Amino acid sequence: MSEQKENISGETSPPKPKGSGLLIVPNGQNNDPMWREAARYHLIYSLAGLILGLACIIGGIILFLRGVTGATSWIASLFGAKSQISDAAPGAILFIVGMFVVYITRFVVKPAGK
C-alpha cells in the first residue's frame, strides 16, 4: 500500500520520513540533481556525527580505563521514553552519549516505494 497522498493539483507527494536521519527519495527521482545533492549533504551530516560519536566513545573508554571516578547522575525523558543512570563514571556517560550520537546520525536513504 502506497503512503503517497494526492494534493490539490492532483500530484502525489512523497511520504513523510518516519525516523531520524532518514532521507526518502520519491519514485522516479533517483537521478534528479536536487535529490543527489540532498543525499550528499545527508552523507556529510552522517559522517560528522560518526566522527563526533566515535570521539565520545573513545574518550569514554579512555576515561573508564584510566580510572577517572566521580558520581554522575542522568535522568532524561524524551517523547515518552525515559533514561535514568545514577552514580555512573564519567567515562560511561561519555560512551553512552557517543553511542546515541552515532545511532541518531546514521546514514539512511530509501526510495519512496520501499
C-alpha positions as CSV (number, residue, x, y, z in Angstrom):
1,M,0.0,0.0,0.0
2,S,1.4,3.4,-1.0
3,E,1.7,6.1,1.6
4,Q,1.7,8.9,-1.0
5,K,-1.1,11.4,-0.8
6,E,-2.6,13.4,-3.6
7,N,-2.6,17.1,-3.2
8,I,-5.0,19.8,-4.7
9,S,-3.3,19.9,-8.1
10,G,-3.5,16.1,-8.4
11,E,0.2,15.4,-7.9
12,T,1.4,12.9,-5.4
13,S,3.7,13.9,-2.6
14,P,6.3,11.7,-1.1
15,P,5.6,10.1,2.3
16,K,6.9,11.8,5.4
17,P,10.1,10.3,7.0
18,K,9.4,8.1,9.9
19,G,12.8,8.0,11.5
20,S,15.5,10.4,12.4
21,G,18.3,10.8,9.9
22,L,16.2,9.2,7.2
23,L,16.1,10.6,3.6
24,I,13.3,9.3,1.4
25,V,13.7,9.8,-2.3
26,P,10.4,9.9,-4.3
27,N,9.9,7.3,-7.0
28,G,11.5,8.3,-10.3
29,Q,13.7,11.0,-8.8
30,N,16.8,8.9,-8.3
31,N,18.8,10.9,-10.9
32,D,17.4,14.3,-10.0
33,P,20.3,16.7,-9.1
34,M,18.4,18.1,-6.2
35,W,18.0,14.7,-4.6
36,R,21.6,13.8,-5.3
37,E,22.7,17.0,-3.5
38,A,20.4,16.2,-0.6
39,A,21.9,12.7,-0.3
40,R,25.4,14.2,-0.4
41,Y,24.7,16.7,2.4
42,H,23.0,13.9,4.4
43,L,26.2,11.9,4.0
44,I,28.3,14.8,5.2
45,Y,26.0,15.2,8.2
46,S,26.2,11.5,9.0
47,L,30.0,11.4,8.7
48,A,30.3,14.4,11.1
49,G,28.0,12.6,13.5
50,L,30.0,9.4,13.2
51,I,33.3,11.2,13.9
52,L,31.8,13.1,16.9
53,G,30.2,9.9,18.2
54,L,33.4,7.9,17.8
55,A,35.4,10.7,19.6
56,C,32.9,10.5,22.5
57,I,33.1,6.7,22.6
58,I,36.9,6.6,22.5
59,G,37.1,9.4,25.1
60,G,34.7,7.4,27.3
61,I,36.8,4.3,27.0
62,I,40.0,6.2,27.9
63,L,38.4,7.8,30.9
64,F,37.0,4.5,32.1
65,L,40.3,2.7,31.6
66,R,42.3,5.5,33.3
67,G,40.0,5.1,36.4
68,V,38.5,8.6,36.4
69,T,36.0,8.5,39.1
70,G,33.0,10.6,40.0
71,A,29.3,10.3,40.6
72,T,27.3,11.4,37.6
73,S,23.5,11.2,37.6
74,W,21.4,11.4,34.5
75,I,17.7,11.5,34.1
76,A,16.2,12.2,30.7
77,S,12.8,12.0,29.2
78,L,12.1,12.4,25.5
79,F,8.9,11.7,23.7
80,G,7.7,9.3,26.4
81,A,11.0,7.4,26.6
82,K,12.9,7.7,29.9
83,S,16.5,7.1,30.7
84,Q,17.9,7.1,34.2
85,I,21.5,6.5,35.2
86,S,22.8,7.1,38.7
87,D,26.3,7.0,40.2
88,A,27.9,6.3,36.8
89,A,31.6,7.1,36.0
90,P,32.1,10.0,33.6
91,G,33.6,7.6,31.0
92,A,30.5,5.5,31.0
93,I,28.3,8.6,30.4
94,L,30.5,9.8,27.6
95,F,30.4,6.3,26.0
96,I,26.6,6.3,26.1
97,V,26.4,9.8,24.6
98,G,28.7,8.7,21.8
99,M,26.6,5.6,21.0
100,F,23.5,7.8,21.0
101,V,25.1,10.3,18.6
102,V,26.2,7.6,16.2
103,Y,22.8,6.0,16.2
104,I,20.9,9.3,15.6
105,T,23.1,10.5,12.8
106,R,23.3,7.2,10.8
107,F,23.1,7.4,7.0
108,V,19.8,6.0,5.6
109,V,18.5,6.8,2.2
110,K,15.4,4.8,1.0
111,P,13.3,5.0,-2.2
112,A,9.8,6.1,-1.5
113,G,8.2,2.8,-2.7
114,K,10.1,0.5,-0.3
